Amino acid sequence: MNRQLAIEEPIFSHLPVLPQEVIAGLAVSPGGHYLDTTVGGGGHSRLILEASGDVRVTAIDQDEDALAAARKELAEFGDRIQFIHSNFADYEFPTNTFDGILADLGVSSYHLDQAERGFSFRQAANLDMRMDRGRSLTAADLINNWDEAELADIFFKYGEERLSRRIARRIVERRPLHTTTELADAIASSVPPKYRYGRIHPATRVFQALRIVVNDELKSLETFLDKAPNALVPGGRIVIISFHSLEDRPVKHGLRNSPLLKVLTKKPIIAKEEEIGKNPRSRSAKLRIAEKLLSMSGKGLPRNKLSK
């Protein structure tokens, strides 16, 4: 892709998931400062900025295409929004700074739709899958260089793929594999017909596993959950949207086990049927909310008594 084109064209769109629930969960208030750790195309950040005329947003993303698109999409808000190129695990969270922090986890529709990024097996593309293309490890490196046992382990652990050993064996037999469709064909040829023509493509879980490993997603999430609460002001909210159990479990336990937080969602908030009809990606979304405690005594601070 031409880098200049990526900067000038709004190729990275973002239909925000659970929009009303995110704004309510963050308890967006006048004069607040909010951190969007996965700005994407800017959908959620726009909602936050529109909620009040003097709200400020710090927006970060590890994907330069996302930041370029968000800068254009949100240019009308001027200096009320600041953009930073960073993985949320590497971001230096300033202590007691933000009234709310948002993380919308996982792969975006853009990544799946842009064939050249290598996240989807629907069209032929190089096996890349890097969200931050400054990273060195690609999906091709894993597929063609890791041994059979290592591949089987990551397919099982990060894709929850029960046929992981059979799939890994076929991949090793056929490699080198260079494109997404070559890999998908190898996977499909290794599984029984019933599995091959089931509800989901047999490559789905393997591609998920590869994406998680290439981007070190679960380790990054663990680091984020450890660091982010310190950046909230007392009474500030953290809102996290996850899309599969491998994300939701650490989010659930990370929020619950933090000594700085009080969990506000006993069960995750999910999308209503009306939203699912308009945005099918929202079907698997789970939103969890926690609030920064006033002190280590475990007492929270009501939002309406926060001083700005």
TAMOTA-V423915 format. One record per residue. N is the residue number from 1. RES is the residue in one small letter. SS is DSSP state (hx for helix, st for strand, lp for the rest). BURIAL is b if it has 16 or more other C-alpha atoms within 10 Angstrom, else e. Layout:
N:RES:SS:BURIAL + N:RES:SS:BURIAL
This chain:
1:m:lp:e + 2:n:lp:e + 3:r:hx:e + 4:q:hx:e + 5:l:hx:e + 6:a:hx:b + 7:i:hx:b + 8:e:hx:e + 9:e:lp:e + 10:p:lp:b + 11:i:lp:b + 12:f:lp:b + 13:s:lp:b + 14:h:lp:b + 15:l:lp:b + 16:p:lp:b + 17:v:lp:b + 18:l:lp:b + 19:p:hx:b + 20:q:hx:e + 21:e:hx:e + 22:v:hx:b + 23:i:hx:b + 24:a:hx:e + 25:g:hx:b + 26:l:hx:b + 27:a:lp:b + 28:v:lp:b + 29:s:lp:b + 30:p:lp:e + 31:g:lp:e + 32:g:lp:b + 33:h:st:b + 34:y:st:b + 35:l:st:b + 36:d:st:b + 37:t:lp:b + 38:t:lp:b + 39:v:lp:b + 40:g:lp:b + 41:g:lp:b + 42:g:lp:b + 43:g:hx:b + 44:h:hx:b + 45:s:hx:b + 46:r:hx:b + 47:l:hx:b + 48:i:hx:b + 49:l:hx:b + 50:e:hx:e + 51:a:hx:e + 52:s:lp:e + 53:g:lp:e + 54:d:lp:e + 55:v:lp:b + 56:r:st:b + 57:v:st:b + 58:t:st:b + 59:a:st:b + 60:i:st:b + 61:d:st:b + 62:q:lp:b + 63:d:lp:b + 64:e:hx:b + 65:d:hx:b + 66:a:hx:b + 67:l:hx:b + 68:a:hx:b + 69:a:hx:b + 70:a:hx:b + 71:r:hx:b + 72:k:hx:e + 73:e:hx:b + 74:l:lp:b + 75:a:hx:e + 76:e:hx:e + 77:f:hx:b + 78:g:hx:e + 79:d:hx:e + 80:r:hx:b + 81:i:st:b + 82:q:st:e + 83:f:st:b + 84:i:st:e + 85:h:st:b + 86:s:lp:b + 87:n:lp:b + 88:f:lp:b + 89:a:lp:b + 90:d:lp:e + 91:y:lp:b + 92:e:lp:e + 93:f:lp:b + 94:p:lp:e + 95:t:lp:e + 96:n:lp:e + 97:t:lp:b + 98:f:st:b + 99:d:st:b + 100:g:st:b + 101:i:st:b + 102:l:st:b + 103:a:st:b + 104:d:st:b + 105:l:lp:b + 106:g:lp:b + 107:v:lp:b + 108:s:lp:b + 109:s:hx:e + 110:y:hx:b + 111:h:hx:b + 112:l:hx:b + 113:d:hx:e + 114:q:lp:e + 115:a:hx:b + 116:e:hx:b + 117:r:hx:b + 118:g:lp:b + 119:f:lp:b + 120:s:lp:b + 121:f:lp:b + 122:r:lp:e + 123:q:lp:b + 124:a:lp:b + 125:a:lp:b + 126:n:st:b + 127:l:lp:b + 128:d:lp:b + 129:m:lp:b + 130:r:lp:b + 131:m:lp:b + 132:d:lp:b + 133:r:lp:b + 134:g:lp:e + 135:r:lp:e + 136:s:lp:e + 137:l:lp:e + 138:t:lp:b + 139:a:hx:b + 140:a:hx:b + 141:d:hx:b + 142:l:hx:b + 143:i:hx:b + 144:n:hx:b + 145:n:hx:e + 146:w:lp:e + 147:d:lp:e + 148:e:hx:b + 149:a:hx:e + 150:e:hx:e + 151:l:hx:b + 152:a:hx:b + 153:d:hx:b + 154:i:hx:b + 155:f:hx:b + 156:f:hx:b + 157:k:hx:e + 158:y:hx:b + 159:g:hx:b + 160:e:lp:b + 161:e:lp:b + 162:r:lp:e + 163:l:lp:b + 164:s:hx:b + 165:r:hx:b + 166:r:hx:e + 167:i:hx:b + 168:a:hx:b + 169:r:hx:b + 170:r:hx:b + 171:i:hx:b + 172:v:hx:b + 173:e:hx:e + 174:r:hx:e + 175:r:lp:e + 176:p:lp:e + 177:l:lp:b + 178:h:lp:b + 179:t:st:b + 180:t:hx:b + 181:t:hx:b + 182:e:hx:b + 183:l:hx:b + 184:a:hx:b + 185:d:hx:e + 186:a:hx:b + 187:i:hx:b + 188:a:hx:b + 189:s:hx:e + 190:s:lp:b + 191:v:lp:b + 192:p:lp:e + 193:p:hx:e + 194:k:hx:e + 195:y:hx:e + 196:r:hx:b + 197:y:lp:e + 198:g:lp:e + 199:r:lp:e + 200:i:lp:e + 201:h:lp:e + 202:p:lp:b + 203:a:lp:b + 204:t:hx:e + 205:r:hx:b + 206:v:hx:b + 207:f:hx:b + 208:q:hx:b + 209:a:hx:b + 210:l:hx:b + 211:r:hx:b + 212:i:hx:b + 213:v:hx:b + 214:v:hx:b + 215:n:lp:b + 216:d:lp:e + 217:e:hx:b + 218:l:hx:e + 219:k:hx:e + 220:s:hx:e + 221:l:hx:b + 222:e:hx:e + 223:t:hx:e + 224:f:hx:b + 225:l:hx:b + 226:d:hx:e + 227:k:hx:b + 228:a:hx:b + 229:p:hx:b + 230:n:hx:b + 231:a:hx:b + 232:l:st:b + 233:v:st:b + 234:p:st:b + 235:g:st:b + 236:g:st:b + 237:r:st:b + 238:i:st:b + 239:v:st:b + 240:i:st:b + 241:i:st:b + 242:s:st:b + 243:f:lp:b + 244:h:lp:e + 245:s:hx:e + 246:l:hx:b + 247:e:hx:b + 248:d:hx:b + 249:r:hx:e + 250:p:hx:b + 251:v:hx:b + 252:k:hx:b + 253:h:hx:e + 254:g:hx:b + 255:l:hx:b + 256:r:hx:b + 257:n:hx:e + 258:s:lp:e + 259:p:lp:e + 260:l:lp:b + 261:l:st:b + 262:k:st:b + 263:v:st:b + 264:l:lp:b + 265:t:lp:e + 266:k:lp:e + 267:k:lp:e + 268:p:lp:b + 269:i:st:b + 270:i:lp:b + 271:a:lp:b + 272:k:lp:e + 273:e:hx:e + 274:e:hx:e + 275:e:hx:b + 276:i:hx:b + 277:g:hx:e + 278:k:hx:e + 279:n:lp:e + 280:p:hx:e + 281:r:hx:b + 282:s:hx:b + 283:r:hx:b + 284:s:hx:e + 285:a:lp:b + 286:k:st:b + 287:l:st:b + 288:r:st:b + 289:i:st:b + 290:a:st:b + 291:e:st:b + 292:k:st:b + 293:l:st:b + 294:l:lp:b + 295:s:lp:e + 296:m:lp:e + 297:s:lp:e + 298:g:lp:e + 299:k:lp:e + 300:g:st:b + 301:l:lp:b + 302:p:lp:e + 303:r:hx:b + 304:n:hx:e + 305:k:hx:e + 306:l:lp:e + 307:s:lp:e + 308:k:lp:e
